[in-house]
């Protein structure tokens, strides 16, 4: 059964998924940081998302999922995602954190695959949204 569509957000038309990043959150980060600090944050956050998604995939061990590690990695990813306004990624990580102890290995694999896709989208979107500021600070 397909999950229900999320409610539309101010930046999404009805029936469309919400944006990868909350533009207001990104704008708040831009307003509160220098371009250099924002560039460093982008480097750290994108590396953290990549690392956590890799660790989640590794926790799907052939001899059975490492459930405690899935919970731990999902929790860390949830916080990282929320810090940059990647709400879809945060919601997926939160669902995994809440269900990792009891979900079937197949459901866990599906959740981790979804998180990998959302994580990559968030990494690309965040880098693009702050990239102009970072390029100006370095040039």
C-alpha positions in Angstrom: 0.0 0.0 0.0 1.4 3.4 -1.0 1.9 5.9 1.7 -0.4 9.0 1.7 0.9 12.1 0.0 2.2 14.7 2.4 0.1 17.8 2.7 1.1 20.6 0.3 3.4 23.2 1.6 3.4 26.9 0.6 6.1 26.1 -2.0 4.4 23.0 -3.4 1.3 22.8 -5.6 -1.4 20.4 -4.4 -0.5 16.9 -5.4 3.2 17.8 -5.7 5.8 16.6 -3.2 7.2 19.3 -0.9 10.5 20.8 -1.9 13.7 18.9 -1.0 14.7 21.7 1.3 12.7 24.3 3.2 13.7 27.6 1.5 12.9 29.5 4.7 15.4 27.4 6.7 18.1 27.8 4.0 17.4 31.6 4.0 17.7 31.7 7.8 21.1 29.9 7.6 22.2 32.4 4.9 21.1 35.3 7.1 22.9 34.1 10.2 26.2 33.0 8.7 29.0 34.4 6.6 29.5 33.0 3.2 32.7 31.2 4.3 30.9 29.6 7.3 28.0 28.6 5.0 30.4 26.9 2.6 32.0 25.0 5.5 28.6 24.0 6.8 27.7 22.8 3.3 30.8 20.7 3.2 30.2 19.2 6.7 26.5 18.6 6.2 26.8 17.0 2.8 29.6 14.7 4.1 27.5 13.8 7.1 24.5 12.9 5.0 26.7 10.7 2.7 28.3 9.1 5.7 25.1 8.3 7.5 23.4 6.9 4.4 26.4 4.7 3.8 26.3 3.5 7.4 22.6 2.8 7.1 23.2 0.6 4.0 26.0 -1.2 5.9 23.7 -1.9 8.8 21.6 -4.0 6.5 24.0 -6.9 7.0 23.6 -10.2 5.1 23.1 -12.1 8.3 20.3 -9.8 9.4 19.8 -6.1 10.0 21.8 -4.4 12.7 18.7 -2.8 14.3 20.4 -0.8 17.0 22.8 0.7 14.5 19.9 1.5 12.1 18.2 3.4 15.0 21.4 5.3 15.9 22.3 6.2 12.3 18.7 7.2 11.5 18.6 9.4 14.6 21.8 11.2 13.7 20.6 11.7 10.1 17.3 13.1 11.3 19.1 15.8 13.3 21.4 16.7 10.4 18.5 16.8 7.9 16.5 19.1 10.1 19.4 21.5 10.6 19.3 22.4 6.9 15.5 22.1 6.3 15.6 18.7 4.6 12.2 17.8 6.0 11.4 14.9 3.7 14.8 13.3 4.6 14.2 14.0 8.2 10.7 12.5 8.1 12.1 9.3 6.4 14.9 9.0 8.9 12.4 9.5 11.8 10.2 6.8 10.4 13.1 4.4 10.2 14.2 5.3 13.7 10.7 4.6 15.0 10.3 1.3 13.2 13.8 -0.2 12.9 13.3 -2.5 16.0 10.3 -4.3 14.6 10.1 -3.8 10.8 10.8 -6.7 8.4 14.2 -6.8 6.7 12.5 -6.0 3.4 10.8 -2.9 4.9 14.1 -1.8 6.3 15.8 -2.2 3.0 13.1 -0.1 1.3 13.4 2.6 4.0 17.2 2.7 3.6 16.9 2.9 -0.2 14.4 5.8 0.1 16.7 7.6 2.5 19.6 7.2 0.1 17.6 8.9 -2.7 16.3 11.7 -0.4 19.8 12.1 1.1 21.4 12.6 -2.3 18.7 15.0 -3.3 19.2 17.0 -0.1 23.0 17.1 -0.6 22.6 18.3 -4.2 19.9 20.9 -3.3 21.8 22.3 -0.3 25.0 22.6 -2.2 23.2 24.4 -5.0 21.3 26.7 -2.7 24.4 27.8 -0.8 26.8 27.4 -3.7 26.4 30.9 -5.0 27.3 32.4 -1.6 30.2 30.0 -1.2 31.6 30.8 -4.6 31.4 34.5 -3.9 33.3 34.2 -0.7 36.1 32.2 -2.3 36.4 34.3 -5.4 
